Amino acid sequence: MRLLLACAACAALHATASAQGSWEQLGDHPGGERYAQAAFSIGDVGYVCTGFDGSTNTNALWAYDAATDTWTQKTPLPGGARQYASAFTIGDTGYVTCGWENVSDVEFNDLWAYVPATDTWTQKASLPGPARWGAVAFAIGTTGYVGTGASSPITLNDFYAYDAATDVWTPKAAFPGAARRFAVGFAQDGLGYIATGESSGIRYRDVYAYDPAADTWTQRADLGTQDRRNAISFVLPDGAYVGGGVDFVGGYSDFQRYEAGADSWTPVAAFGGGTVRNAASFTLADSAYVIGGNSQSPISQAVWRYAPDTPTAIDPPAPVGITIHPNPAQAALSLPGRSGLRYRILTGTGQAVASGRIVDARIPIGMLAPGPYLLEVSDGHRPAHVRFVKEP
């Protein structure tokens, strides 16, 4: 059941609803008005780190507990204040990398790992490419990926994979679109995506998918009809979402959901706070949270929660007879007759490490670390489960 905040008077200040999900305004972020923050989530807690308030950069780290609708300040990033850093999560660790300290014009390529259990940071191997800001980052299984961005005065299209187990970066196939900064990146169905952005005064709406097993890129359907930069993205169980951002003459409030199987974008509820850009976002359970941004004056410290629609009909029986093969498996699971259903892959501790929609009766698992997992398959109502083992 979706979490509902009990204190409506203090937490739910405003809400917008639609047949395509709804936005609810929560209490402001106590860290103040910020944009260009990095964000990640671990378990049931979301984190925002670094950012800019219009005059000063920060290295602050804040943790958000959705169960209590409260923020707690944590140990700041030791690498220093910055804006336009990038972040990703692997297991129980959050990673923050790159960024720009515009007051003294310092660009970064350092990498820092944050462990919530001890509230500590550890410096890891730096990104081997140029120092940069406005890059994209995402994780697939136990590997983090970072690419594109700006390294003054140029924009970049290089792309790197980070192995958390060995603390080693490996160059990968370069992003095939135009070099750019201020794009969005996300991972879904075992693939990574880079979309939108800008370079040399040109904005984009193109979308490319990265296959880590083949180290190849494939162009996918464009995002709507508007070129944009500084957009916001997040991934929920029902799909990946991208929206907001800005072109040359104005900002946007629209959001669209991506269906990988159909390679199509569907409009959903527009952002409840109006036009939005440079905001941070993270996902907790089946809701997404958007924090801050600078499309409004003054710079925002608002927090908004997006929840997709909840089916209201009587739930049908869960999908039965889930059969997978092979098991154990190395590269993919085959599920005859199950194309189109949603799935999640969970670790033994309940951490979701992959999700998406079954395409061609197949789920890629090559990006997973060896070991036991639980596969959850759902038709949008009740899920069915089956255990499997990923072989080396």
N, C-alpha and C positions, 0 to 999 in steps of 0.2 A: 504494500500500500504506500502511496506517495506520502512523504512527510508533509504535514501541515503545521505551520507555526501557530502556537497557542495564543500568543499575545498579539492579536490582530491590530489593536490600537497603536502599539509601538512598532510592530514589524511590518505590517501590510498597510503602507500609507496610500497606495494607489494600485489599481490593477486594470489591465486591458484584456479583453477576451476575444476569441475568434474561433471559428471552426477548425483552425489550424494551430491550436495551442494558445497559451495565454502568458502574458507578462505581469509580474507582481513586483511593485517597488517595496523594498525592505528598508531597514534602518541604514543611515549613511555609514560609509567606511570611516572609522575613527582616525585613520592615518591622515585624513585631510584630502584636499583636492589634488588629484594626481592623474597624469596620463602617461602612456608609454611604459607601463609596468609589465613585468614578466609574471606569469601565473602558472601554477601546476596544482594537481590534487593528488593526495595519497589517502586511500581508504575513504573515510567519511569526512575528511578535512580538506578545505581548499586553501591555497596560499597565494598571496600577491607579494611581490618583491621588487625593490628599486622603483624608478619612476621620476617624474619631473612635475613641479607645481607651477611652472611658468618662470621661475627665477632660480630655483635650487633643485639639484638632483638629490636623491636619497639612496641609502643602502638598506633601508628598513625592510623587515620581513614581518608580515601579519598572517595569522592563521584564522580561518573562519570555520566555526562549528555550526552546521545547519540545524542540529538537534536543539540547540539553545539560542540560535540566532545571535551569536556573540563572536567578537573578534578579540584575539589575544596577540600582543606583540611578542615576537620571538627574537632569537639572536640575529643581529643584522648580518648581511653578506660581508665577509671579511675583505673581499676584493675591492671594495670601495663603491661610492655612490655612482649612479649611472642611469641612463634612460635607454629605451629600445633594446634591452637585453632579450634573450630568448630562453625558453625553459622547456623541459620535458621530464617525464617520470618513468623510472624503471623500478618495478617492484615497490619496495618501501623507501625509496630514495628519490628526492627531487634534484634536478640538475639545472643550474643557471649558467649561461655562457654569453660571451660577447657583450655588446653595448657601447654606449658613447657618453662621455662626460663632457658636455658641450661647453661648459664654462671655461675649462682649461684645454678643450679640444683634444681629449685623450680617447682613443679607440681601443677596445679590448678584444682579446681572443682567449682569455682565461676560462677555465671550467671549474665550477664549485659544486660539490655534492652535499645535500642537506639531508640529515637523518632525523625525523621528528622524535623518535624514541629517546634520543639523547639531546635534542635541540642543539646539534653541532654541525658545523661545516668542515669539509675537508677539500683542499685544493687537489684537483686531478690534472691529467695531462692537457695542455692547452690545445685548442683547435689548430691544426697545422697550417691552415690557410691564412690569408691576411686577416688582421684585426678588422672587426666590422660591427655594424649596428643595423637594425631593421631587417635581420635575417629571419628565416623560418626554422622551426625545430619541432620534431615529433618523435615518438618512439614506436617501434614495432617489435613486440615481444621483449627481448632483453637487449635490444640495440637501439641507441639513440641516433638521430639523423639531424644534421644542421647544414643549411646551404643558403645561397643567394645573399642579399644584403648590400650594404654600401661600405666601401672602404675609400674614404675621400681621396680623390674626387671621382672615383669610378664606382659603377655598380657591378655586381658579381653574379655568376651563374654556376660556381663550383658547388660541390656537394660531398659531404663526408659522413661516414658511419662511425659511431663510438661504441666499442665493446666494453661494457661496464666491468665484466669479469677480469679482463686483462688491462684495462685502462689504456687502450690503444685506439687511435683514430686511423681509418683507412679511407683514402680517396675513392669515390664512386663515380659512376657516369654523371657527367655534368648535366644540369638542368637544361633541356633542349629549347625552352622558350627564350625570349629576350632576357638578358641580364637585368636584374631588378632589385629593388628594395621594397619594404612595406607590403610584401605579399602575405598571404595566410598559408599555414600548413596544418595538416591533420592526417591521422591514420585511421583507416576503416577497412574491414574485410582483409586484413593482412597486407594492404597496400598503403603507400604514403601518397599524399596529394599536396601540390603547390598550386595556388590560384591567385589571380589578381596581382596588384602591385604597380610599380612605376619605374621608369628609367628615362632620363633626359627629357623630362616634361611629358612623357607619354604614359597614359594609364592603360591598364589591361583588365580583361575579364576572362582570359583564357584559363584553362584548367588542365593539368598534367598529372598522370598517375605513375607512381614509381613501384616497380616490382622488385623487392629485395632479392628474391631467389635468382632472377635473371639479370639483375642490375641493369634494367631497361626502363625507359619512360614511354608512355603512350598518351597522346593528346585525347582529352575527353570533352564532353559538351561544355560550351561556354556557360559562365554564370550569368543568366539573364541577358539584359540588353545594355547594361550600364558598365562602362569602364570605371575602375575604382582602385584606390589604395587605402591603407590603414583600416581595412575591414576587420571584422571579428569572426572567429570560427570556433565551433565546439562540436563534439560528437556525443549523441545520445543513443540509446538502444534502437531507436527507430530510424536513425540516419545521421549524416553529417550536415551541419548548418553553417551557412556563411551569410553575412549581411552587414549593413552599415557601410562605413567608409566615406570617401569623398572623391569627387572628380575635380575639374578645374573651377567650376562655378558654384558648387554647393555640395552639401552632405546628403547622405541617404539614411533612411530608417528601415528599409525593407530587409527581410530575411528569407532565405530559400533553403529547402532541405534537398539533399542529394541522395538519389537512389542509384547505387552503383550498378545493380543488375540491369536496370533500364537505361543507365547513363543519362539520367534526366534530373532536372531541378524543378521543384514545386514550391510556389510561394506559400509562406506561412504568415502568422501574425507579425505585423510590423513591430519594431522595438517600441516599448511603451513610453520611453523618455524622449521620443523624437529622433532627430538625426544624431548619429553616434559614430565616432571614429576614435582610434587610438585607445580603446578601452581594453582592459584585461578580461579574461574569461577562463572559467574552469567548470568542470562537470562533477556533480556529486549525485550518485544513484541515478534517478531518471530525470533530474533537473539540471539546468545550466545556469550559471551566475555570471553577470556582466558588471564590471566594476569600473567606475571613473570614466575617463575620456575627456576630450577637449572640443567637442562640437558646440558646446554651449558656453555662455559667459555668465558667471565665472567658470573655471575648469570644474568638472564634476567630481563629487565624491559619492554619488548615488550608487546603490547596489540594486540590481534588478534580477529577478529569478524568472526563467522561462520554463514552462512545463508543457509538454505535448499533450494532446487530447487523451482522455481516459475513456476506453470503451464503456458505454452505459448499458449495452444489451446483456442478457444473461450469458455468462461465460459458457461456451461449448466445452465438451470434453477436451482435455489436453491431447496433443498429437500422440498417438499410440504407435507401438511397433517400430520405434526408432531403431534402425539398424545401421551400424557403421562398419566399414571395412577399408583397408586392413586394420587390425588392432592387435598388437602395437603397429604404429605407422611412423613414417619419416617425413614425407613431403605433404601429404594431403589425406583427408578423410573423405570417403565416398558415402553418400546418403541417398540411395535410390528413391526416386519419387518425392524428394523433399525440397526441390528447388523453390526459391521464393520465400521460404520461412526465415525468420530471424534466428540468430544464434549468438551465444556468448560462450567463451572458454574461460573457466575459472581454475585457479590453483587450489591446492589443498587447504589454504587459509581463506578461501573465498574471494581472493583478489581477481578481478576480471582482467585478463591479459589480451583478449581479442574479442571482437564482436562484429556483426554485420549481417548480411543477408546471403543465404545459400544460393550460389550461382552455378548452373550446370551440374546440380547434385553433388557439389564438391566444396570442401572447406580447406583452404591452404593452412598448413601448420608448420611449414619449414622454418619459420622465424622463431618458433618456440624453443626454449631450452629443454633438453631431455628430462623426462620425468612423468609422473602421473597427473592427469587433469580431469576435470568434469566438464562435459559438453552439455549445454542447455539449449534446447530447441523450442521455439514458441511460434504459434500462429497469431500472436498479439494478445493472447488471453492467458491460459494456463500453460506453463512450460513442462516439457518432459526432459529427463536427464539420462545420460549414459556416461560411464567412465571410460577413459582410454589412456594409453601410454604413448608418449612421444619418444621414439628411439633416436640415438645419436646419428 
